[in-house]
Amino acid sequence: MKKEKNSKTKNTNVETGAEITEKCADTSVLLKTELPLPLFMRGKTRDVYDLGEQLLIVATDRISAFDVVLPCGIPNKGRVLNQLSAFWFEKTNHIVPNHVFQVVYDVSCLDSYIPEKSRFAYPPYLSGRSMIIKKANRIPVECVVRGFLSGSAWEEYRKSGTVSGMPVIKGLLESNILPQPIFTPTTKADEGHDMPMSIDEVRNIIGASLAEEIQEISINIYKFAQKYAKIPASFLIADTKFEFGIDDGKPILIDELLTPDSSRFWDVDLYRVGQHQDSFDKQPVRDWLEISGWNKEPPAPVLPPDVIEQTAERYQQVYERLTGNKLL
């Protein structure tokens, strides 16, 4: 994840941490970090610091919807994203390497990466919500894999019988499983919405060989995760997205992996073909925002406590059901 020139984020309200905290009832929620280290980048959810040879990535409790970071965070969301990503990175390492050096549980491990003269009193919140990662050159493509006909894919299929411009067999209903998982890449936008890409466009940007490689890896990870999630956790993974970087000339997985922020998890027992499915992610947030009257431009409204609580519970359920562990 090497920093790219002119990298920007739309969400300027991320910077108003003190003002936001005043609006939110739960001050234990981590909305912004201010470590005495060089800031590499501040994304919608993660704050990333430059350690020289490596990066320190900290998953905050910020939550975004409709490309805007919301005023209130979700308790323990960052811990879920960090620890669930770490779980999946380890599970899928046999398919493709990833960027993880070490997950931070004991903050004293940072002494191995930070020179003595630059060390400081490491805040306890780093435990469980941060990891040391490799630097890699980011591939500018969101690698989306869909296994079910839902969301924007369902809307396109209804109109044209295609998904991401590719023909799909006739007669499918909303939420139907697809005959085979489909690779539907998008742009990786610094601002605004990611836009759909064809595989030919991906080939033109990164080269045919690399395009075919990350497509194959993406589908293989999805198939592996789908099989795992269904048996012990009773989840279906409707779709998910991956990000890759180049390390020593080869693709590696970066960013996050198979979390409620990057994937749609459906409960096997509640799954019904022909209707919209309730996802174990930030769906309560989206639903409330849709009826709030908000115009989807910053600043976003403050979420009510019950919506925050419902969303936090969903994130934690996903973690515990998939890993079989309690959140640290």
CORQUI-V765830 format. One record per residue. N is the residue number from 1. RES is the residue in three letters. PSI is psi in radians with two decimals (none if undefined). NEAR is the number of other ideal C-beta (glycine too) atoms within 10 Angstrom. Layout:
BEGIN
N/RES/PSI/NEAR, N/RES/PSI/NEAR
END
This chain:
BEGIN
1/MET/1.20/21, 2/LYS/2.45/12, 3/LYS/2.37/12, 4/GLU/2.59/12, 5/LYS/2.55/4, 6/ASN/0.53/5, 7/SER/2.27/13, 8/LYS/2.78/9, 9/THR/2.54/16, 10/LYS/-0.43/18, 11/ASN/1.32/19, 12/THR/-0.33/12, 13/ASN/-0.12/17, 14/VAL/-0.52/22, 15/GLU/-0.18/13, 16/THR/0.94/16, 17/GLY/-0.81/16, 18/ALA/-0.76/9, 19/GLU/-0.71/11, 20/ILE/-0.77/22, 21/THR/-0.64/17, 22/GLU/-0.50/10, 23/LYS/-0.33/13, 24/CYS/2.41/19, 25/ALA/-0.64/10, 26/ASP/1.70/15, 27/THR/-0.07/9, 28/SER/-0.22/10, 29/VAL/2.31/22, 30/LEU/1.93/24, 31/LEU/-0.46/22, 32/LYS/2.47/18, 33/THR/2.65/22, 34/GLU/1.25/9, 35/LEU/2.58/15, 36/PRO/0.96/9, 37/LEU/2.73/19, 38/PRO/2.17/10, 39/LEU/2.12/12, 40/PHE/-0.82/18, 41/MET/2.73/17, 42/ARG/1.95/20, 43/GLY/-2.92/19, 44/LYS/-0.60/18, 45/THR/-0.61/22, 46/ARG/2.52/20, 47/ASP/2.26/24, 48/VAL/2.29/19, 49/TYR/2.55/20, 50/ASP/2.09/15, 51/LEU/0.20/19, 52/GLY/-1.57/12, 53/GLU/-0.46/10, 54/GLN/3.14/19, 55/LEU/2.60/25, 56/LEU/2.06/23, 57/ILE/2.19/26, 58/VAL/2.12/23, 59/ALA/1.96/26, 60/THR/-3.10/28, 61/ASP/0.22/27, 62/ARG/2.62/28, 63/ILE/2.44/26, 64/SER/2.71/19, 65/ALA/2.40/18, 66/PHE/0.67/15, 67/ASP/0.35/17, 68/VAL/2.33/20, 69/VAL/2.29/26, 70/LEU/2.76/28, 71/PRO/-0.69/22, 72/CYS/2.46/25, 73/GLY/-3.14/26, 74/ILE/2.10/29, 75/PRO/2.28/20, 76/ASN/0.12/21, 77/LYS/-0.76/27, 78/GLY/-0.65/28, 79/ARG/-0.71/22, 80/VAL/-0.85/27, 81/LEU/-0.76/24, 82/ASN/-0.86/25, 83/GLN/-0.57/22, 84/LEU/-0.71/26, 85/SER/-0.79/24, 86/ALA/-0.71/21, 87/PHE/-0.86/19, 88/TRP/-0.62/24, 89/PHE/-0.73/23, 90/GLU/-0.72/13, 91/LYS/-0.56/17, 92/THR/0.14/21, 93/ASN/-0.40/12, 94/HIS/-0.29/8, 95/ILE/-0.78/16, 96/VAL/2.48/20, 97/PRO/2.87/16, 98/ASN/-3.12/24, 99/HIS/0.06/23, 100/VAL/2.19/20, 101/PHE/-0.91/17, 102/GLN/2.38/16, 103/VAL/2.33/21, 104/VAL/1.89/22, 105/TYR/-0.75/14, 106/ASP/1.97/10, 107/VAL/-0.33/16, 108/SER/-0.28/8, 109/CYS/-0.35/16, 110/LEU/-0.37/19, 111/ASP/-0.46/11, 112/SER/-0.25/10, 113/TYR/-0.28/18, 114/ILE/2.18/17, 115/PRO/2.61/9, 116/GLU/-0.73/6, 117/LYS/-0.28/5, 118/SER/0.00/12, 119/ARG/2.75/12, 120/PHE/3.11/10, 121/ALA/1.79/7, 122/TYR/2.17/18, 123/PRO/2.42/14, 124/PRO/-0.45/8, 125/TYR/-0.27/17, 126/LEU/-0.45/21, 127/SER/2.17/16, 128/GLY/-0.27/21, 129/ARG/0.29/25, 130/SER/2.80/30, 131/MET/2.70/24, 132/ILE/2.26/20, 133/ILE/2.81/24, 134/LYS/2.67/19, 135/LYS/2.39/19, 136/ALA/2.73/22, 137/ASN/1.98/13, 138/ARG/2.34/18, 139/ILE/2.18/22, 140/PRO/0.91/15, 141/VAL/2.31/25, 142/GLU/2.09/21, 143/CYS/1.62/26, 144/VAL/2.31/23, 145/VAL/2.28/24, 146/ARG/2.28/24, 147/GLY/-0.21/21, 148/PHE/2.73/25, 149/LEU/1.70/24, 150/SER/2.86/21, 151/GLY/-2.38/17, 152/SER/-0.50/15, 153/ALA/-0.70/22, 154/TRP/-0.72/19, 155/GLU/-0.74/13, 156/GLU/-0.75/19, 157/TYR/-0.73/21, 158/ARG/-0.66/11, 159/LYS/-0.69/8, 160/SER/-0.10/11, 161/GLY/0.28/14, 162/THR/2.85/12, 163/VAL/2.10/21, 164/SER/0.65/19, 165/GLY/-0.04/13, 166/MET/2.33/13, 167/PRO/2.44/10, 168/VAL/2.60/20, 169/ILE/2.60/9, 170/LYS/2.81/7, 171/GLY/0.14/7, 172/LEU/2.67/20, 173/LEU/2.93/12, 174/GLU/2.37/19, 175/SER/0.11/20, 176/ASN/2.53/17, 177/ILE/2.45/15, 178/LEU/2.65/18, 179/PRO/-0.66/9, 180/GLN/2.60/10, 181/PRO/2.48/20, 182/ILE/2.34/20, 183/PHE/2.00/20, 184/THR/1.35/24, 185/PRO/2.74/25, 186/THR/2.94/18, 187/THR/2.76/17, 188/LYS/1.61/18, 189/ALA/2.37/13, 190/ASP/-0.47/13, 191/GLU/2.56/10, 192/GLY/-2.74/9, 193/HIS/2.55/11, 194/ASP/2.45/15, 195/MET/2.49/11, 196/PRO/2.56/17, 197/MET/2.61/21, 198/SER/2.82/13, 199/ILE/-0.53/17, 200/ASP/-0.68/11, 201/GLU/-0.67/15, 202/VAL/-0.75/24, 203/ARG/-0.71/16, 204/ASN/-0.55/12, 205/ILE/-0.76/15, 206/ILE/-0.05/18, 207/GLY/2.57/11, 208/ALA/-0.76/12, 209/SER/-0.82/8, 210/LEU/-0.66/18, 211/ALA/-0.80/22, 212/GLU/-0.64/13, 213/GLU/-0.82/16, 214/ILE/-0.48/22, 215/GLN/-0.82/18, 216/GLU/-0.77/13, 217/ILE/-0.77/19, 218/SER/-0.82/25, 219/ILE/-0.66/17, 220/ASN/-0.70/15, 221/ILE/-0.77/22, 222/TYR/-0.82/25, 223/LYS/-0.75/16, 224/PHE/-0.84/16, 225/ALA/-0.68/23, 226/GLN/-0.77/20, 227/LYS/-0.76/10, 228/TYR/-0.80/17, 229/ALA/-0.55/22, 230/LYS/-0.65/13, 231/ILE/-1.09/9, 232/PRO/-0.48/11, 233/ALA/-0.18/19, 234/SER/0.71/15, 235/PHE/2.53/24, 236/LEU/2.44/20, 237/ILE/1.82/24, 238/ALA/-0.79/22, 239/ASP/2.85/22, 240/THR/2.93/24, 241/LYS/2.55/24, 242/PHE/2.71/27, 243/GLU/2.51/22, 244/PHE/2.64/28, 245/GLY/2.97/21, 246/ILE/2.16/16, 247/ASP/2.10/17, 248/ASP/0.66/8, 249/GLY/0.01/5, 250/LYS/2.64/13, 251/PRO/2.44/20, 252/ILE/2.70/22, 253/LEU/2.41/27, 254/ILE/-3.14/26, 255/ASP/-2.14/24, 256/GLU/2.97/24, 257/LEU/2.09/26, 258/LEU/0.87/28, 259/THR/2.98/26, 260/PRO/-0.28/25, 261/ASP/-0.43/21, 262/SER/-0.02/20, 263/SER/2.73/26, 264/ARG/2.00/21, 265/PHE/2.26/24, 266/TRP/2.50/21, 267/ASP/2.22/16, 268/VAL/-0.73/12, 269/ASP/-0.39/6, 270/LEU/-0.10/10, 271/TYR/2.24/17, 272/ARG/2.17/11, 273/VAL/2.51/13, 274/GLY/0.18/9, 275/GLN/2.90/10, 276/HIS/2.46/12, 277/GLN/2.58/21, 278/ASP/2.10/14, 279/SER/2.56/20, 280/PHE/1.33/22, 281/ASP/-2.46/19, 282/LYS/0.51/22, 283/GLN/-0.69/17, 284/PRO/-0.58/22, 285/VAL/-0.85/23, 286/ARG/-0.78/14, 287/ASP/-0.77/13, 288/TRP/-0.70/19, 289/LEU/-0.62/20, 290/GLU/-0.57/12, 291/ILE/0.06/7, 292/SER/-0.29/13, 293/GLY/0.04/7, 294/TRP/2.48/16, 295/ASN/0.11/8, 296/LYS/0.46/11, 297/GLU/2.57/10, 298/PRO/2.53/15, 299/PRO/2.63/16, 300/ALA/2.74/23, 301/PRO/2.78/14, 302/VAL/2.29/14, 303/LEU/2.50/25, 304/PRO/2.69/14, 305/PRO/-0.65/12, 306/ASP/-0.59/10, 307/VAL/-0.72/19, 308/ILE/-0.78/26, 309/GLU/-0.78/15, 310/GLN/-0.72/18, 311/THR/-0.75/24, 312/ALA/-0.69/21, 313/GLU/-0.69/15, 314/ARG/-0.80/22, 315/TYR/-0.80/27, 316/GLN/-0.65/20, 317/GLN/-0.76/17, 318/VAL/-0.82/23, 319/TYR/-0.88/22, 320/GLU/-0.65/15, 321/ARG/-0.65/16, 322/LEU/-0.70/22, 323/THR/-0.43/17, 324/GLY/0.19/10, 325/ASN/2.81/10, 326/LYS/2.59/8, 327/LEU/2.32/14, 328/LEU/none/11
END
